[in-house]
Amino acid sequence: MSGPQDLRDILSSLKSHDPTSQSKAQAVLQFASLLQNEASNDATRRELEVYLHDLLKSKSTYALAFAVMTSLFHINVGIASEIFMSSSRQVNEFMSGNMLGDIDVTEWFLEMLSAACADKLCRTEVETKYRVVIDRAVKNNYGSQSSKALAASILVKLAAVPKPPSVQGSPTTVPDGAGVDVDALADMLRAIVVDKRDDSTTFANALEGLTYSSLNVSVKEMLARDKDCIKVLLDVLKERVPTIAPPSVIYGVLTILSNLTAYPALQTKEGTQIKKLRSYANAGKGVNDTEEKPEAITRRCKVLLDMNVISSLALCAPSATINGQIGIGAILKALATEKKNRALIVQQGGISVILAVLQPKSPPTSSTFKVNTQSTTNTAAISALSKLLISVNPSHAFSSRHSPAVAVRPLLSQIDANVEEVTLLDEFESLLALTNLASMDFKGISDNIVSQGWSKIENLMLADNPMMQRAATELVCNLVATPAGAAKYLDRDDKAYKNRLRVLVALMDAEDLKTRRAASGALAILSEWGPAGDVLAKDERSLKGILRVLAEEEDGGILLRGAVCLNNILCGATPESDAAHEIAKLGGLDAIKKALGGGTTDPQLADLLRDSTARIKSAR
């Protein structure tokens, strides 16, 4: 550190309540830089501790001491916690000296206590030693609104966070904030948020407490009913001037909206059992372990959509911090969970918002779009994209500014991701969304899917989960309609082509009907390509699979696909392949007879089978 005087000059600028103060922001950066460069130096910590203790010796420097401690908690919780605990005696002297009559000092004292709640030991210290002061500040009608908001926020924090284990080792919690009426505090904070929008300091203090309290179900419902409060929050997101709506305030609003819209996480079988055991353990202990009903969450989501939350997110997204972008992704995923909401989300510009948080710096195009390295963790935004593209025609979902091809890369990143946040449902929905995209008559989409994600898709065709296997096979059925997809099965220079064909043929015998339909459909589409006749005629396993379908399959759609395959092979194969002879040798006429003997009423199927019979017999 440069020296005590330099430290004093930097820290003296921290005494500003205004969260938008430029001089304070510069001082915080300088302070953080000093700690970052020399935090490992014990002498630095001791020098800082001595300086703070000196500040606490004089009434005139109390406010500066508390301001410095507040900033220190935001920069380095470890150092701040040590100094806070070691300063307990001097802080108590401040309290006994009845300095709480000074509004500015009181406010900085409360700012410090609020910041101290970030540390577990300091939280306990705050609750046990300073609770009386905090309660008094909340009830004081003669103090500032900012101080009341700060004190209320501290109480909400103490109520929201579990206390450390008791001496006996059993975990204890603060029952609704150890006497704190969180609903009443939240209502007070809500009123301040609505009334004090123009007072940036008071608004920020109240918003922080409201953010914590919005974890409570009752508070969520209260906020959803208050259209004025929701409007204020949405207007904050539209604010483009950082000095009016700094990142911390934007993030607070996004967190509240995320809490209002969040659905319970899907439980695995093991998770469900653990939840039941926890419920049994909590029975009779006064612990509320119930989850919200989805219907209530859906109603809140509809309230936000009716107030055009998407337009607010659209203005906020490009300049949001990484954490803010992740929050926007979580909100959009929750809003898109209800199928009925998806068309409205797209109409309001939801796709553009998703693309903005995945690549916020420049307008994406089909050739340049890349998911930000930092945004690869924004799995919620990609999940929202999947949900929308499943339910809404992709050709209607994208504006003229965005090519549908830009969705390919993020959707592929969800498949076989091996990331804890990505569930099987997320992967499944990404496959469905890609299938819809691949069905579009738009240049480059299927080629991009094949070039960027073929190995992932191919692996999932062999997945143990039948739904994943089905979705992957349905996607392949659309991809083989393009040259890039067809080449994976018909290019004899590709050593893996024959194995791929055999997998597809094997899936025509899968237990799942829709998987069989997709596999047989893919093979029927492949048989339309020029090289297919010779490739399939020379692969005995493929021929046997097609004939098995004709002889054994009961589904009319699959039978028709099998007949198309057989007829295309007979029509498309060159004389050198001797397709008719190979098919006859494998029992082709018997298979056709069984298919016709089923009493088919489909004239197209009957015509194809009769034509194939004639071709086989004429070649004898």
JOLINFEN-V708622 format. One record per residue. N is the residue number from 1. NEAR is the number of other C-alpha atoms within 10 Angstrom. Layout:
n:N near:NEAR
n:N near:NEAR
//
This chain:
n:1 near:16
n:2 near:7
n:3 near:9
n:4 near:11
n:5 near:9
n:6 near:10
n:7 near:17
n:8 near:12
n:9 near:11
n:10 near:18
n:11 near:21
n:12 near:16
n:13 near:19
n:14 near:25
n:15 near:20
n:16 near:19
n:17 near:17
n:18 near:15
n:19 near:20
n:20 near:17
n:21 near:13
n:22 near:13
n:23 near:14
n:24 near:21
n:25 near:16
n:26 near:14
n:27 near:19
n:28 near:21
n:29 near:14
n:30 near:15
n:31 near:19
n:32 near:18
n:33 near:14
n:34 near:15
n:35 near:20
n:36 near:12
n:37 near:10
n:38 near:14
n:39 near:16
n:40 near:10
n:41 near:11
n:42 near:10
n:43 near:12
n:44 near:16
n:45 near:18
n:46 near:13
n:47 near:15
n:48 near:21
n:49 near:19
n:50 near:13
n:51 near:15
n:52 near:21
n:53 near:18
n:54 near:13
n:55 near:18
n:56 near:21
n:57 near:15
n:58 near:12
n:59 near:12
n:60 near:11
n:61 near:16
n:62 near:23
n:63 near:24
n:64 near:22
n:65 near:26
n:66 near:27
n:67 near:25
n:68 near:24
n:69 near:28
n:70 near:24
n:71 near:23
n:72 near:23
n:73 near:22
n:74 near:14
n:75 near:18
n:76 near:14
n:77 near:19
n:78 near:12
n:79 near:18
n:80 near:25
n:81 near:22
n:82 near:14
n:83 near:20
n:84 near:22
n:85 near:13
n:86 near:13
n:87 near:15
n:88 near:13
n:89 near:11
n:90 near:13
n:91 near:20
n:92 near:12
n:93 near:13
n:94 near:18
n:95 near:15
n:96 near:10
n:97 near:11
n:98 near:9
n:99 near:14
n:100 near:18
n:101 near:11
n:102 near:11
n:103 near:15
n:104 near:16
n:105 near:21
n:106 near:22
n:107 near:25
n:108 near:25
n:109 near:27
n:110 near:26
n:111 near:23
n:112 near:23
n:113 near:26
n:114 near:25
n:115 near:20
n:116 near:26
n:117 near:22
n:118 near:16
n:119 near:15
n:120 near:15
n:121 near:15
n:122 near:20
n:123 near:23
n:124 near:16
n:125 near:18
n:126 near:21
n:127 near:18
n:128 near:10
n:129 near:12
n:130 near:16
n:131 near:16
n:132 near:11
n:133 near:16
n:134 near:24
n:135 near:16
n:136 near:14
n:137 near:24
n:138 near:22
n:139 near:12
n:140 near:13
n:141 near:10
n:142 near:10
n:143 near:18
n:144 near:17
n:145 near:22
n:146 near:23
n:147 near:26
n:148 near:29
n:149 near:31
n:150 near:32
n:151 near:29
n:152 near:30
n:153 near:30
n:154 near:30
n:155 near:27
n:156 near:26
n:157 near:23
n:158 near:25
n:159 near:22
n:160 near:19
n:161 near:16
n:162 near:16
n:163 near:16
n:164 near:15
n:165 near:11
n:166 near:10
n:167 near:7
n:168 near:6
n:169 near:8
n:170 near:8
n:171 near:11
n:172 near:11
n:173 near:17
n:174 near:14
n:175 near:13
n:176 near:15
n:177 near:18
n:178 near:12
n:179 near:10
n:180 near:17
n:181 near:13
n:182 near:26
n:183 near:19
n:184 near:12
n:185 near:24
n:186 near:29
n:187 near:16
n:188 near:17
n:189 near:28
n:190 near:25
n:191 near:15
n:192 near:24
n:193 near:25
n:194 near:18
n:195 near:15
n:196 near:17
n:197 near:16
n:198 near:11
n:199 near:15
n:200 near:21
n:201 near:21
n:202 near:25
n:203 near:22
n:204 near:26
n:205 near:27
n:206 near:30
n:207 near:27
n:208 near:26
n:209 near:26
n:210 near:31
n:211 near:23
n:212 near:24
n:213 near:27
n:214 near:24
n:215 near:17
n:216 near:16
n:217 near:16
n:218 near:13
n:219 near:22
n:220 near:22
n:221 near:16
n:222 near:17
n:223 near:21
n:224 near:20
n:225 near:13
n:226 near:13
n:227 near:14
n:228 near:16
n:229 near:19
n:230 near:22
n:231 near:15
n:232 near:15
n:233 near:24
n:234 near:24
n:235 near:12
n:236 near:20
n:237 near:23
n:238 near:17
n:239 near:16
n:240 near:13
n:241 near:8
n:242 near:12
n:243 near:14
n:244 near:16
n:245 near:19
n:246 near:17
n:247 near:18
n:248 near:15
n:249 near:22
n:250 near:23
n:251 near:22
n:252 near:21
n:253 near:24
n:254 near:27
n:255 near:24
n:256 near:24
n:257 near:27
n:258 near:24
n:259 near:23
n:260 near:26
n:261 near:26
n:262 near:22
n:263 near:20
n:264 near:12
n:265 near:7
n:266 near:10
n:267 near:11
n:268 near:9
n:269 near:9
n:270 near:8
n:271 near:11
n:272 near:12
n:273 near:12
n:274 near:13
n:275 near:15
n:276 near:12
n:277 near:12
n:278 near:12
n:279 near:15
n:280 near:11
n:281 near:11
n:282 near:13
n:283 near:12
n:284 near:9
n:285 near:7
n:286 near:8
n:287 near:13
n:288 near:10
n:289 near:13
n:290 near:8
n:291 near:9
n:292 near:12
n:293 near:10
n:294 near:13
n:295 near:11
n:296 near:15
n:297 near:24
n:298 near:20
n:299 near:15
n:300 near:21
n:301 near:27
n:302 near:18
n:303 near:16
n:304 near:20
n:305 near:17
n:306 near:11
n:307 near:15
n:308 near:16
n:309 near:26
n:310 near:27
n:311 near:18
n:312 near:18
n:313 near:26
n:314 near:22
n:315 near:16
n:316 near:25
n:317 near:27
n:318 near:18
n:319 near:17
n:320 near:21
n:321 near:16
n:322 near:16
n:323 near:16
n:324 near:22
n:325 near:28
n:326 near:22
n:327 near:27
n:328 near:29
n:329 near:27
n:330 near:26
n:331 near:27
n:332 near:32
n:333 near:26
n:334 near:24
n:335 near:28
n:336 near:26
n:337 near:19
n:338 near:17
n:339 near:14
n:340 near:12
n:341 near:17
n:342 near:22
n:343 near:18
n:344 near:18
n:345 near:21
n:346 near:22
n:347 near:14
n:348 near:17
n:349 near:17
n:350 near:26
n:351 near:24
n:352 near:22
n:353 near:28
n:354 near:27
n:355 near:23
n:356 near:23
n:357 near:30
n:358 near:30
n:359 near:20
n:360 near:19
n:361 near:11
n:362 near:10
n:363 near:13
n:364 near:22
n:365 near:15
n:366 near:18
n:367 near:11
n:368 near:10
n:369 near:21
n:370 near:17
n:371 near:20
n:372 near:15
n:373 near:10
n:374 near:11
n:375 near:20
n:376 near:14
n:377 near:17
n:378 near:25
n:379 near:24
n:380 near:23
n:381 near:29
n:382 near:31
n:383 near:29
n:384 near:26
n:385 near:28
n:386 near:27
n:387 near:23
n:388 near:28
n:389 near:27
n:390 near:20
n:391 near:18
n:392 near:17
n:393 near:15
n:394 near:18
n:395 near:16
n:396 near:12
n:397 near:21
n:398 near:21
n:399 near:14
n:400 near:7
n:401 near:10
n:402 near:18
n:403 near:19
n:404 near:22
n:405 near:23
n:406 near:21
n:407 near:28
n:408 near:23
n:409 near:19
n:410 near:25
n:411 near:24
n:412 near:22
n:413 near:20
n:414 near:25
n:415 near:22
n:416 near:16
n:417 near:14
n:418 near:9
n:419 near:11
n:420 near:6
n:421 near:13
n:422 near:19
n:423 near:19
n:424 near:16
n:425 near:13
n:426 near:21
n:427 near:22
n:428 near:20
n:429 near:25
n:430 near:28
n:431 near:27
n:432 near:24
n:433 near:28
n:434 near:28
n:435 near:24
n:436 near:21
n:437 near:25
n:438 near:28
n:439 near:17
n:440 near:15
n:441 near:10
n:442 near:13
n:443 near:13
n:444 near:16
n:445 near:23
n:446 near:29
n:447 near:18
n:448 near:19
n:449 near:24
n:450 near:20
n:451 near:11
n:452 near:14
n:453 near:17
n:454 near:18
n:455 near:10
n:456 near:16
n:457 near:23
n:458 near:16
n:459 near:12
n:460 near:22
n:461 near:25
n:462 near:16
n:463 near:14
n:464 near:9
n:465 near:11
n:466 near:16
n:467 near:18
n:468 near:23
n:469 near:22
n:470 near:28
n:471 near:26
n:472 near:27
n:473 near:30
n:474 near:25
n:475 near:25
n:476 near:26
n:477 near:26
n:478 near:22
n:479 near:26
n:480 near:25
n:481 near:18
n:482 near:18
n:483 near:14
n:484 near:17
n:485 near:21
n:486 near:24
n:487 near:17
n:488 near:21
n:489 near:23
n:490 near:26
n:491 near:16
n:492 near:13
n:493 near:9
n:494 near:11
n:495 near:10
n:496 near:13
n:497 near:17
n:498 near:20
n:499 near:11
n:500 near:15
n:501 near:21
n:502 near:17
n:503 near:15
n:504 near:25
n:505 near:23
n:506 near:16
n:507 near:23
n:508 near:28
n:509 near:19
n:510 near:16
n:511 near:10
n:512 near:14
n:513 near:14
n:514 near:17
n:515 near:24
n:516 near:26
n:517 near:25
n:518 near:25
n:519 near:29
n:520 near:31
n:521 near:27
n:522 near:26
n:523 near:27
n:524 near:26
n:525 near:22
n:526 near:27
n:527 near:24
n:528 near:19
n:529 near:18
n:530 near:14
n:531 near:19
n:532 near:24
n:533 near:25
n:534 near:21
n:535 near:21
n:536 near:27
n:537 near:24
n:538 near:16
n:539 near:14
n:540 near:13
n:541 near:16
n:542 near:21
n:543 near:21
n:544 near:16
n:545 near:20
n:546 near:26
n:547 near:26
n:548 near:19
n:549 near:25
n:550 near:26
n:551 near:22
n:552 near:14
n:553 near:18
n:554 near:12
n:555 near:12
n:556 near:15
n:557 near:15
n:558 near:23
n:559 near:24
n:560 near:23
n:561 near:24
n:562 near:28
n:563 near:27
n:564 near:25
n:565 near:28
n:566 near:29
n:567 near:22
n:568 near:23
n:569 near:28
n:570 near:25
n:571 near:16
n:572 near:20
n:573 near:21
n:574 near:14
n:575 near:10
n:576 near:7
n:577 near:18
n:578 near:15
n:579 near:26
n:580 near:25
n:581 near:16
n:582 near:17
n:583 near:22
n:584 near:17
n:585 near:10
n:586 near:14
n:587 near:14
n:588 near:24
n:589 near:19
n:590 near:15
n:591 near:21
n:592 near:23
n:593 near:15
n:594 near:14
n:595 near:25
n:596 near:17
n:597 near:10
n:598 near:11
n:599 near:9
n:600 near:13
n:601 near:10
n:602 near:11
n:603 near:9
n:604 near:12
n:605 near:21
n:606 near:18
n:607 near:12
n:608 near:20
n:609 near:25
n:610 near:16
n:611 near:15
n:612 near:24
n:613 near:20
n:614 near:13
n:615 near:16
n:616 near:19
n:617 near:12
n:618 near:9
n:619 near:11
n:620 near:8
//
